[in-house]
Amino acid sequence: MYLFIIFLFHLIFFLNYGIVRAENYYISNSGNDRNEGLSPVYPWRSIEKLNSFMPNLKPGDAVYFERGGYFTGQINLTSSGNERFPLTIGAYGKGNNPVISAAIPIEGWTLYKDNIYKAEVNFEVKNLFVNGKQMTIARYPNTGMLTISKTLPDPHRGFTDKSLNQQDGYWNGSTVRVRSINWAYEYSTIKNFSKGTFVFSDKTVFPLQTGWGYYLDNKLSILDTAGEWFFKKTEKGKGILYFKPEPNQDINKVIAEACIYDYAIFSKLNLNNLVIKDIDIKFQFENGIWFTGLKDNIQISNCRFIGQFQIGINFSNITRNCKINNCRFYGINGKAIYILESFKTIISNNIFTNTGMVAGYGTTGDAFGMSGIVILNSDSNHLFKNLLVNTGHDGINSIGNNNVLEKNILFNSMLLLNDGSAIKCYGDNSSYSTWRYNFIFNSPGNLEGTNKTYNHVAASGIYLDDKTNNLKVYGNTITGCGLSGINLNNGCSANRIYDNFCFGNAVGLNFYQGADEMKNNNINDNIFLGRNEYQYFIQLITRNANFHPGKFFNNYFVNPNSEDLFIIENKSKKNLLSFSQWKNEINPAMENNSVFLTGKNFMHPKILMNMTEDSSNVLLEPEFSFKDISGNSLFGSTKLPPWSTEILFADKNTDDSPEIYLINGPLYFGNIKREATQGKLWFGVIGENIKEYVSVTAPEGFKISKNEEGPFYENVNLIPGSGKVFTVLFVKFDPEEEKNYYNFIKISSGKVGKSVKVTGSSR
């Protein structure tokens, strides 16, 4: 009886929790697919072997690719984990992350003509990379854009360009890439070309517009510039690749890689409890990772996504409780992250560089085709401490309810498109979210390919679009925006905009009242700073008289050189108003206790920023006298709380004073065994008016590098260019003894310096 009870207990335990013996499977470039793959000594060799074995993977199993390896192919994922035992795809060994690539090397080049080379291949080439850099599909014109003379009766189907005189059929089969609307490029194959008229194979989503721009590509006869390529199909699955290298490049010494796969990891099935970590994913034509089924508890960490033609991570369909942490996204043509119908997803501590930075590539026919992070129809998500540098359209687009966006840093958003923002949302289902302590630098907007006679720059730092409601937007720092630091559009109501610092924008705060009423917004305790007569404080644009978007109180408006810096535009009639006129116009009951500061006492603002989790003690130069915005004198130093900005006013010009700002930190490595391989953490260094190199020194137990693949050193020097430094540094925990490590990375240049706290344990 006793033995029967024990047996029954174990049976119930196994049935309830699905406990089986988990296995680790290893894949190496030196392996053999005839091996069992159960040890690093006898690993598999290929992704094809993994795919064939996929039905046998069970919860708790792990698949490890050897570090330093390069694996070409596409993982077709059909297995998951469970709540207790996730399925893991990761790395083993020492060295850099293993690479899952969609590209294979091209060899056997022969001269075609005019320094154009060709190579016969047994596959369809979808994209081309040379020495790790994406090449350009042969295009016309090589730079700039052509202009639409007239659209077809169906403006989604094609257009006429009267300047073109090629023979009928010349452009058939080529690709047209057209600026169809402010916020999108679209592309389609040309079905027919006749007498300057193009008819598309696929309709555009947005109607084409007369006077807007386009270019053509994917035709051999226009391959005339170094860095261009073209692929010609000769028969099914085969073809000829043409490429024109730089004049000084030896075609037989370059690393040319042709993209042939669409995905790195793909699944149409429902997935849950999956861990993907320590993998580099490169050069896929569609998406790096694309999961189309229901997803729950997917964790992606310490991965790199490089050169995807469309999307880095694509989670379409319903997504719950997923995490994307400490990943890097480089040179993705479309969206870096696209998540649909997400709930409680966390996106944190990631780096995004050069997203959507090739006009006309990326995804086509949507409003987010060249954006950094897009979470659509998604609720209760948390996006924090992400760094986005150089984005073609929106940096972050968050559509949904109860989302928190905080402590993100965005440089150079809206570089190729218009009518968008560094951080943006849309619609009446964007509500009750919180956007706080974000730092936004430079969101200019781009009108190339539009009809500039009738168009205008519409790029903001923060954009609440069309009926957004009940958002809290506070503690953000915003500068360098083509339209406005903060923009509210058409029907935005009951939003709270407070404690933000907007400086150096065309307009600090913009309201556009369309067909839907905008009301009950509170705008309070913000600072709006301009330094010339072309940097306005607030602009109200309305079709209706007596437009009052909300209450304004306790705000500071600062401009040393001008007073008429409020704009009210009613039915295309624009009025510039002084502060007193603004208060009378907006209604004294709606503008209360705000302060306008002008004159010589405010000629020399000094802006202090802290973009880390630690308080920052800022030393004040003794040769200047400083006052805060309330007129209080400051001496010696001032303390900045984490993720904050403070403005001081000096008695003379401080614009040439050297400054160092840090991004991210402190860095916590936790407990890591000696000799164990772990992900690198990162921080950024910004230098202004730097006259000497910047020295960065790591303490015992830590090493630093300007390249996450190393090599890592105890000290690196950053060389300023035109007095500026902008560098992301990677930090590796490299303990020599079993003990706790707690110290600071020192950053210094001349008399200015900063420090980043680093901790870790090897016990």
GIZIWO-V527073 format. One line per field, one symbol per residue. ss: DSSP state (a for helix, b for strand, c for the rest). A space follows every 10 residues. Layout:
ss=???
This chain:
ss=caaaaaaaaa aaaaaaaccc cccbbbbccc ccccccccca aacbccaaaa aaaaaacccc cbbbbbcccb bbccbbcccc ccccccbbbb bbcccccbbb bcbbbccccb bbbccbbbbb bcccccbbbb ccbbcbbcbb cccccbbccb bccccccbbb cccccccccc ccccbbbbbb bccbbbbbbb bbbbccbbbb cccccccccc ccbbbbbcca aacccccbbb bbbbbccbbb bbbbcccccc cccccbbbbc ccbbbbbccc bbbbbbbcbb bbccccbbbb bcccbbbbbb bccbbbcccc bbbbbcccbb ccbbbccbbb ccccbbbbbb cbbccbbbcc bbbbbccccc cccccccccc ccbbbbccbc cbbbccbbbb bccccbbbcc bccbbbccbb bbbccccccb bbbbbbcccc bccbbbccbb bbbccccccc ccccccccbb bbbbbcccbc cbbbccbbbb bccbbbbbbc ccbccbbbcc bbbcccbbbb bbbccccccc bbbbccbbbb cccccbbbbb bbcccccccb bbbccbbbbc cccccbbbbb ccbbbbbcaa aaaaaacaaa bbccbbbcca aaccbbbbbb bccccbbbbc cccccbbbcc ccbbccbbbb cccbbbbbbb ccccccccbb bbbcccbbbb bccccccccc bbbbbbbbcc cccbbbbccc cbbbbccccc ccbcbbbbcc bccbbbbbbb bbbccccccb bbbbbbbbbc cbbbbbbbbb bcc
